[in-house]
C-alpha cells in the first residue's frame, strides 16, 4: 500500500545499509514484497500472505525472521474492496464481517517452532504489523481487531515526533502483555531487580503526566521540591533512557544489560535525591551535581566499558550525597 516513489527510495537506500554485526549489506538477508497503491487491490490483498509465506519458508530452515507489514490498514481496505465486489454483507464501516478472524489468522502464524526433519532446528517468526487509522481514530475496526489479537502495542505519538524524540513510542499508551513471560529471562540473565525498577519508572512517568496539567496552569515553581525532583528524574528517563539516536555508532544499539544499568543509575540518583531533600538540602544543588550530568552520557559509553563506568559513577553519586 505504499506510494511508488517511497518504494523506489527503499530500493535505493537498503543496499547501502550495513549490518553492524557482520558489516555486510543488510539487503543480503532482506526480502521486499511490494504492491504500491496504484496496483490492483487484489494484489495488495495477496501481498501480505506472500510476505508471511516467504517468512515461514525461512523460519522452517531454522532462521529467526522478522516480518514488517506496512500497513495492515491498506490490506484491510483491499479486503473491503474485494468484499464489496463480491456483494458480501458488509460489517462495521463497510469492512467485511470476517475482518477480525482474518486479522487473527494472520498474526497467529507468528511464533517459535521446532521444525520437522531429521536434524533439530529451531526457528522463529516475529510479526510487526503497522496500523494507520484514518485521523488517528483508534476505535475504527482494523485497530480494534488488531488490539484484540496482539499482546503488544506500540503507540507512535505525533507530538513526540515533532519534538524530535525518537523512537516516537508513547510510553503510557503503549503496553506489553508478555511481562510475565519474559520476567524469568530478565531475572536470570540480567537482574532480579528488573521488574521492580521497570514498574517504578512507569509509575514516575505516569505521575509526570498528572503533574503536567498543574505545571501548565501555575508553573513549575508552584510544585513541591519532591515533585520538581520527580520531573527532573522523568526528564532523565525520557532523554537518557527512552531516547535513541539511530545514526550514532554507539547509541544505535543497546544491550539489555546496558539498559538495566542506565535505568538503575537514574533511579539511584532519584532515591538519593529524595533522602537529601528530607535532610533539607537545596534542590538546585542536587540538580547541579556533576554526577547528574554524567548520567546523560551513559548511553554513549561502549558496551564493554559500561559496567565499569556505571560502578565508578555510582561511587561518585554516593560521595556527592554524603558530603
C-alpha beads as a LAMMPS data file, in Angstrom:
LAMMPS data file: protein, C-alpha beads

323 atoms
322 bonds

1 atom types
1 bond types

-500.0 500.0 xlo xhi
-500.0 500.0 ylo yhi
-500.0 500.0 zlo zhi

Masses

1 110.0

Atoms # bond

1 1 1 0.000 0.000 0.000
2 1 1 2.991 2.350 -0.174
3 1 1 3.407 5.011 -2.843
4 1 1 5.654 4.196 -5.763
5 1 1 8.284 6.854 -5.004
6 1 1 8.571 5.659 -1.372
7 1 1 9.179 2.101 -2.575
8 1 1 11.816 3.337 -5.006
9 1 1 13.555 5.165 -2.140
10 1 1 13.660 1.931 -0.110
11 1 1 15.199 0.070 -3.051
12 1 1 17.904 2.740 -3.321
13 1 1 18.685 3.050 0.400
14 1 1 18.524 -0.558 1.633
15 1 1 21.503 -1.837 -0.430
16 1 1 23.665 0.837 1.234
17 1 1 22.752 -0.151 4.819
18 1 1 25.313 -2.298 6.654
19 1 1 24.623 -4.903 9.324
20 1 1 26.588 -3.586 12.368
21 1 1 27.448 -7.130 13.493
22 1 1 28.640 -8.699 10.221
23 1 1 29.438 -5.463 8.341
24 1 1 27.704 -6.999 5.320
25 1 1 24.942 -5.290 3.293
26 1 1 21.605 -5.668 5.077
27 1 1 19.969 -6.317 1.712
28 1 1 21.626 -9.751 1.607
29 1 1 19.105 -11.068 4.114
30 1 1 16.138 -8.847 3.322
31 1 1 13.125 -9.726 1.163
32 1 1 10.812 -6.952 -0.056
33 1 1 7.259 -7.672 -1.199
34 1 1 5.917 -4.531 -2.847
35 1 1 2.463 -3.673 -4.095
36 1 1 2.097 0.070 -4.421
37 1 1 -1.190 1.922 -4.087
38 1 1 -1.704 2.263 -7.848
39 1 1 -1.684 -1.525 -8.299
40 1 1 -4.869 -3.626 -8.279
41 1 1 -6.349 -4.079 -4.791
42 1 1 -6.323 -7.874 -5.283
43 1 1 -2.515 -7.710 -5.460
44 1 1 -2.439 -5.635 -2.284
45 1 1 -4.638 -8.192 -0.515
46 1 1 -2.375 -11.046 -1.646
47 1 1 0.922 -9.329 -0.794
48 1 1 0.585 -9.788 2.973
49 1 1 0.065 -13.537 2.535
50 1 1 3.023 -13.682 0.143
51 1 1 5.219 -11.958 2.721
52 1 1 4.329 -14.224 5.626
53 1 1 4.620 -17.373 3.479
54 1 1 8.168 -16.387 2.465
55 1 1 8.914 -15.673 6.156
56 1 1 7.656 -19.131 7.134
57 1 1 9.877 -20.671 4.460
58 1 1 12.999 -19.177 6.072
59 1 1 11.694 -19.936 9.565
60 1 1 11.402 -23.623 8.642
61 1 1 15.063 -23.530 7.598
62 1 1 15.899 -22.642 11.210
63 1 1 16.257 -18.867 10.873
64 1 1 14.853 -16.135 13.111
65 1 1 12.709 -13.996 10.826
66 1 1 11.145 -10.565 11.377
67 1 1 8.232 -9.541 9.157
68 1 1 7.212 -5.896 8.930
69 1 1 3.733 -5.492 7.418
70 1 1 3.177 -1.871 6.471
71 1 1 0.370 -1.305 6.594
72 1 1 -2.351 -3.745 7.545
73 1 1 -4.844 -0.885 7.205
74 1 1 -4.204 -0.780 3.430
75 1 1 -4.573 -4.573 3.327
76 1 1 -7.922 -4.313 5.174
77 1 1 -9.079 -1.689 2.666
78 1 1 -8.284 -4.150 -0.137
79 1 1 -10.359 -6.773 1.719
80 1 1 -13.209 -4.255 1.836
81 1 1 -12.956 -3.588 -1.905
82 1 1 -12.972 -7.305 -2.745
83 1 1 -15.861 -7.964 -0.359
84 1 1 -17.829 -5.158 -1.996
85 1 1 -17.209 -6.548 -5.485
86 1 1 -18.369 -9.975 -4.287
87 1 1 -21.516 -8.310 -2.874
88 1 1 -20.953 -9.788 0.589
89 1 1 -22.838 -8.492 3.622
90 1 1 -20.747 -5.573 4.969
91 1 1 -19.788 -5.216 8.614
92 1 1 -18.747 -2.104 10.555
93 1 1 -17.664 0.834 8.339
94 1 1 -18.079 -1.334 5.233
95 1 1 -15.356 -3.807 6.161
96 1 1 -16.229 -7.500 5.677
97 1 1 -17.827 -9.237 8.661
98 1 1 -14.897 -11.677 8.804
99 1 1 -12.254 -8.913 9.209
100 1 1 -11.422 -9.835 12.828
101 1 1 -10.919 -13.523 12.000
102 1 1 -8.672 -12.661 9.008
103 1 1 -6.531 -10.404 11.212
104 1 1 -6.279 -13.166 13.847
105 1 1 -5.393 -15.783 11.201
106 1 1 -2.536 -13.565 10.013
107 1 1 -0.999 -12.860 13.434
108 1 1 -1.361 -16.422 14.729
109 1 1 1.187 -17.547 12.122
110 1 1 3.902 -15.853 14.211
111 1 1 5.779 -17.784 16.875
112 1 1 8.748 -20.026 17.631
113 1 1 8.755 -23.572 16.273
114 1 1 10.730 -26.801 16.266
115 1 1 10.831 -27.760 12.608
116 1 1 10.174 -31.223 11.230
117 1 1 13.130 -33.204 9.903
118 1 1 15.992 -35.433 10.926
119 1 1 18.102 -32.584 12.344
120 1 1 16.736 -30.472 15.189
121 1 1 16.128 -26.911 14.006
122 1 1 14.511 -24.099 15.911
123 1 1 13.151 -21.119 14.017
124 1 1 11.023 -18.126 14.862
125 1 1 8.786 -15.658 13.072
126 1 1 8.108 -12.252 14.610
127 1 1 5.344 -10.196 13.000
128 1 1 5.317 -6.402 13.357
129 1 1 2.138 -5.000 11.866
130 1 1 1.644 -1.277 11.301
131 1 1 -1.874 0.094 11.593
132 1 1 -2.601 3.579 10.243
133 1 1 -6.144 4.509 11.309
134 1 1 -7.715 7.482 9.494
135 1 1 -7.368 10.599 11.622
136 1 1 -5.687 8.626 14.398
137 1 1 -9.017 7.111 15.439
138 1 1 -8.162 4.010 17.487
139 1 1 -11.827 2.981 17.675
140 1 1 -12.016 2.026 13.981
141 1 1 -12.432 -1.710 13.162
142 1 1 -8.908 -2.554 11.913
143 1 1 -7.208 -1.095 15.000
144 1 1 -9.654 -2.733 17.395
145 1 1 -9.354 -6.138 15.686
146 1 1 -5.556 -5.879 15.845
147 1 1 -5.520 -4.871 19.520
148 1 1 -7.778 -7.793 20.437
149 1 1 -5.390 -10.221 18.719
150 1 1 -1.912 -8.952 19.550
151 1 1 -0.380 -8.705 23.019
152 1 1 1.968 -5.812 22.304
153 1 1 1.059 -2.295 21.176
154 1 1 3.494 0.487 20.305
155 1 1 1.658 3.802 20.033
156 1 1 3.555 6.183 17.759
157 1 1 2.963 9.723 19.022
158 1 1 2.968 12.702 16.642
159 1 1 3.908 15.306 19.346
160 1 1 6.975 13.199 20.252
161 1 1 7.992 13.073 16.595
162 1 1 7.560 16.861 16.289
163 1 1 9.856 17.249 19.328
164 1 1 12.412 15.022 17.554
165 1 1 12.119 12.383 20.284
166 1 1 12.844 9.050 18.604
167 1 1 11.707 6.373 18.703
168 1 1 8.408 8.262 18.999
169 1 1 6.727 5.495 21.015
170 1 1 4.404 6.882 23.700
171 1 1 5.358 5.147 26.949
172 1 1 1.938 5.463 28.598
173 1 1 -0.265 4.451 25.655
174 1 1 1.966 1.523 24.680
175 1 1 1.856 -1.781 26.524
176 1 1 3.058 -5.376 26.519
177 1 1 1.238 -8.379 27.954
178 1 1 4.381 -10.502 27.824
179 1 1 5.878 -9.163 31.080
180 1 1 5.155 -12.364 32.982
181 1 1 6.582 -14.436 30.120
182 1 1 9.917 -12.577 29.986
183 1 1 10.400 -11.941 33.723
184 1 1 12.317 -15.202 34.260
185 1 1 14.744 -14.348 31.445
186 1 1 15.390 -10.874 32.871
187 1 1 15.650 -12.317 36.389
188 1 1 18.206 -14.970 35.407
189 1 1 20.173 -13.196 32.675
190 1 1 20.178 -9.566 33.858
191 1 1 18.979 -8.913 37.419
192 1 1 16.220 -9.887 39.877
193 1 1 15.523 -6.154 40.292
194 1 1 14.461 -5.622 36.673
195 1 1 10.684 -5.857 37.227
196 1 1 10.795 -3.611 40.306
197 1 1 12.782 -0.876 38.548
198 1 1 10.632 -1.114 35.441
199 1 1 7.417 -0.684 37.462
200 1 1 8.882 2.238 39.408
201 1 1 9.962 4.014 36.209
202 1 1 6.475 3.580 34.716
203 1 1 4.900 4.926 37.932
204 1 1 7.130 8.026 37.775
205 1 1 6.221 8.669 34.122
206 1 1 2.532 8.297 34.977
207 1 1 2.911 10.770 37.843
208 1 1 4.687 13.196 35.495
209 1 1 1.672 13.126 33.147
210 1 1 -0.577 14.052 36.089
211 1 1 1.699 16.949 37.099
212 1 1 1.945 18.386 33.571
213 1 1 -1.508 19.982 33.816
214 1 1 -0.555 21.744 37.070
215 1 1 2.709 22.958 35.530
216 1 1 0.854 24.379 32.509
217 1 1 -1.581 26.256 34.757
218 1 1 0.608 27.651 37.550
219 1 1 4.205 26.920 36.522
220 1 1 6.834 24.537 37.829
221 1 1 7.757 26.831 40.737
222 1 1 4.396 26.069 42.382
223 1 1 5.349 22.407 42.812
224 1 1 6.971 20.986 45.912
225 1 1 10.699 20.138 45.782
226 1 1 9.853 16.414 45.722
227 1 1 7.629 16.864 42.658
228 1 1 10.239 19.001 40.925
229 1 1 12.836 16.315 41.587
230 1 1 10.398 13.792 40.105
231 1 1 10.095 15.932 36.954
232 1 1 13.886 16.100 36.671
233 1 1 14.050 12.312 37.006
234 1 1 11.388 11.676 34.365
235 1 1 13.168 14.130 32.062
236 1 1 16.275 11.988 32.511
237 1 1 14.223 8.840 31.832
238 1 1 12.899 10.349 28.621
239 1 1 16.126 11.898 27.319
240 1 1 18.765 9.481 28.637
241 1 1 16.900 6.150 28.634
242 1 1 13.951 6.206 26.216
243 1 1 15.546 8.434 23.572
244 1 1 17.792 6.808 20.963
245 1 1 19.897 8.210 18.150
246 1 1 19.777 5.578 15.412
247 1 1 22.551 7.353 13.491
248 1 1 25.066 7.320 16.370
249 1 1 27.601 4.491 16.114
250 1 1 27.140 3.508 19.786
251 1 1 23.584 4.612 20.581
252 1 1 22.150 2.841 17.540
253 1 1 22.106 -0.407 19.543
254 1 1 21.845 -1.165 23.257
255 1 1 22.061 -4.492 25.098
256 1 1 19.581 -5.492 27.818
257 1 1 22.349 -5.270 30.434
258 1 1 23.202 -1.694 29.437
259 1 1 19.513 -0.729 29.527
260 1 1 19.218 -2.085 33.050
261 1 1 22.383 -0.320 34.281
262 1 1 21.250 3.052 32.882
263 1 1 17.778 2.702 34.417
264 1 1 19.212 1.592 37.758
265 1 1 21.598 4.579 37.868
266 1 1 18.837 7.106 37.074
267 1 1 16.600 5.736 39.839
268 1 1 19.547 5.520 42.278
269 1 1 20.129 9.262 41.818
270 1 1 16.398 9.867 42.378
271 1 1 16.346 7.886 45.647
272 1 1 19.429 9.692 46.959
273 1 1 17.830 12.991 45.934
274 1 1 14.712 12.209 47.979
275 1 1 16.855 11.431 51.021
276 1 1 18.778 14.672 50.533
277 1 1 15.541 16.681 50.340
278 1 1 14.383 15.044 53.578
279 1 1 17.621 16.355 55.136
280 1 1 16.688 19.888 53.971
281 1 1 19.231 20.086 51.163
282 1 1 18.587 22.547 48.348
283 1 1 17.022 21.127 45.182
284 1 1 19.119 23.315 42.875
285 1 1 22.301 21.948 44.459
286 1 1 21.101 18.380 43.879
287 1 1 20.266 19.030 40.234
288 1 1 23.595 20.795 39.659
289 1 1 25.704 17.852 40.897
290 1 1 28.287 16.780 38.276
291 1 1 27.263 13.128 38.583
292 1 1 23.825 14.019 37.164
293 1 1 25.478 15.289 34.009
294 1 1 27.420 12.030 33.769
295 1 1 24.152 10.053 33.700
296 1 1 23.191 11.743 30.422
297 1 1 26.414 10.440 28.833
298 1 1 25.870 6.778 29.749
299 1 1 24.116 5.865 26.502
300 1 1 27.229 6.890 24.563
301 1 1 29.535 4.549 26.518
302 1 1 30.618 1.397 24.692
303 1 1 29.097 -1.911 25.770
304 1 1 32.341 -3.417 27.048
305 1 1 33.036 -0.361 29.227
306 1 1 29.540 0.372 30.552
307 1 1 29.707 -1.844 33.660
308 1 1 32.975 -0.323 34.916
309 1 1 31.767 3.182 34.079
310 1 1 28.487 2.709 35.977
311 1 1 30.333 1.356 39.022
312 1 1 32.528 4.475 39.085
313 1 1 29.501 6.717 38.600
314 1 1 27.641 5.025 41.462
315 1 1 30.614 5.751 43.730
316 1 1 30.501 9.404 42.644
317 1 1 26.789 9.539 43.479
318 1 1 27.397 8.049 46.932
319 1 1 30.192 10.575 47.621
320 1 1 28.176 13.527 46.282
321 1 1 25.223 12.825 48.565
322 1 1 27.250 12.029 51.685
323 1 1 29.042 15.393 51.663

Bonds

1 1 1 2
2 1 2 3
3 1 3 4
4 1 4 5
5 1 5 6
6 1 6 7
7 1 7 8
8 1 8 9
9 1 9 10
10 1 10 11
11 1 11 12
12 1 12 13
13 1 13 14
14 1 14 15
15 1 15 16
16 1 16 17
17 1 17 18
18 1 18 19
19 1 19 20
20 1 20 21
21 1 21 22
22 1 22 23
23 1 23 24
24 1 24 25
25 1 25 26
26 1 26 27
27 1 27 28
28 1 28 29
29 1 29 30
30 1 30 31
31 1 31 32
32 1 32 33
33 1 33 34
34 1 34 35
35 1 35 36
36 1 36 37
37 1 37 38
38 1 38 39
39 1 39 40
40 1 40 41
41 1 41 42
42 1 42 43
43 1 43 44
44 1 44 45
45 1 45 46
46 1 46 47
47 1 47 48
48 1 48 49
49 1 49 50
50 1 50 51
51 1 51 52
52 1 52 53
53 1 53 54
54 1 54 55
55 1 55 56
56 1 56 57
57 1 57 58
58 1 58 59
59 1 59 60
60 1 60 61
61 1 61 62
62 1 62 63
63 1 63 64
64 1 64 65
65 1 65 66
66 1 66 67
67 1 67 68
68 1 68 69
69 1 69 70
70 1 70 71
71 1 71 72
72 1 72 73
73 1 73 74
74 1 74 75
75 1 75 76
76 1 76 77
77 1 77 78
78 1 78 79
79 1 79 80
80 1 80 81
81 1 81 82
82 1 82 83
83 1 83 84
84 1 84 85
85 1 85 86
86 1 86 87
87 1 87 88
88 1 88 89
89 1 89 90
90 1 90 91
91 1 91 92
92 1 92 93
93 1 93 94
94 1 94 95
95 1 95 96
96 1 96 97
97 1 97 98
98 1 98 99
99 1 99 100
100 1 100 101
101 1 101 102
102 1 102 103
103 1 103 104
104 1 104 105
105 1 105 106
106 1 106 107
107 1 107 108
108 1 108 109
109 1 109 110
110 1 110 111
111 1 111 112
112 1 112 113
113 1 113 114
114 1 114 115
115 1 115 116
116 1 116 117
117 1 117 118
118 1 118 119
119 1 119 120
120 1 120 121
121 1 121 122
122 1 122 123
123 1 123 124
124 1 124 125
125 1 125 126
126 1 126 127
127 1 127 128
128 1 128 129
129 1 129 130
130 1 130 131
131 1 131 132
132 1 132 133
133 1 133 134
134 1 134 135
135 1 135 136
136 1 136 137
137 1 137 138
138 1 138 139
139 1 139 140
140 1 140 141
141 1 141 142
142 1 142 143
143 1 143 144
144 1 144 145
145 1 145 146
146 1 146 147
147 1 147 148
148 1 148 149
149 1 149 150
150 1 150 151
151 1 151 152
152 1 152 153
153 1 153 154
154 1 154 155
155 1 155 156
156 1 156 157
157 1 157 158
158 1 158 159
159 1 159 160
160 1 160 161
161 1 161 162
162 1 162 163
163 1 163 164
164 1 164 165
165 1 165 166
166 1 166 167
167 1 167 168
168 1 168 169
169 1 169 170
170 1 170 171
171 1 171 172
172 1 172 173
173 1 173 174
174 1 174 175
175 1 175 176
176 1 176 177
177 1 177 178
178 1 178 179
179 1 179 180
180 1 180 181
181 1 181 182
182 1 182 183
183 1 183 184
184 1 184 185
185 1 185 186
186 1 186 187
187 1 187 188
188 1 188 189
189 1 189 190
190 1 190 191
191 1 191 192
192 1 192 193
193 1 193 194
194 1 194 195
195 1 195 196
196 1 196 197
197 1 197 198
198 1 198 199
199 1 199 200
200 1 200 201
201 1 201 202
202 1 202 203
203 1 203 204
204 1 204 205
205 1 205 206
206 1 206 207
207 1 207 208
208 1 208 209
209 1 209 210
210 1 210 211
211 1 211 212
212 1 212 213
213 1 213 214
214 1 214 215
215 1 215 216
216 1 216 217
217 1 217 218
218 1 218 219
219 1 219 220
220 1 220 221
221 1 221 222
222 1 222 223
223 1 223 224
224 1 224 225
225 1 225 226
226 1 226 227
227 1 227 228
228 1 228 229
229 1 229 230
230 1 230 231
231 1 231 232
232 1 232 233
233 1 233 234
234 1 234 235
235 1 235 236
236 1 236 237
237 1 237 238
238 1 238 239
239 1 239 240
240 1 240 241
241 1 241 242
242 1 242 243
243 1 243 244
244 1 244 245
245 1 245 246
246 1 246 247
247 1 247 248
248 1 248 249
249 1 249 250
250 1 250 251
251 1 251 252
252 1 252 253
253 1 253 254
254 1 254 255
255 1 255 256
256 1 256 257
257 1 257 258
258 1 258 259
259 1 259 260
260 1 260 261
261 1 261 262
262 1 262 263
263 1 263 264
264 1 264 265
265 1 265 266
266 1 266 267
267 1 267 268
268 1 268 269
269 1 269 270
270 1 270 271
271 1 271 272
272 1 272 273
273 1 273 274
274 1 274 275
275 1 275 276
276 1 276 277
277 1 277 278
278 1 278 279
279 1 279 280
280 1 280 281
281 1 281 282
282 1 282 283
283 1 283 284
284 1 284 285
285 1 285 286
286 1 286 287
287 1 287 288
288 1 288 289
289 1 289 290
290 1 290 291
291 1 291 292
292 1 292 293
293 1 293 294
294 1 294 295
295 1 295 296
296 1 296 297
297 1 297 298
298 1 298 299
299 1 299 300
300 1 300 301
301 1 301 302
302 1 302 303
303 1 303 304
304 1 304 305
305 1 305 306
306 1 306 307
307 1 307 308
308 1 308 309
309 1 309 310
310 1 310 311
311 1 311 312
312 1 312 313
313 1 313 314
314 1 314 315
315 1 315 316
316 1 316 317
317 1 317 318
318 1 318 319
319 1 319 320
320 1 320 321
321 1 321 322
322 1 322 323
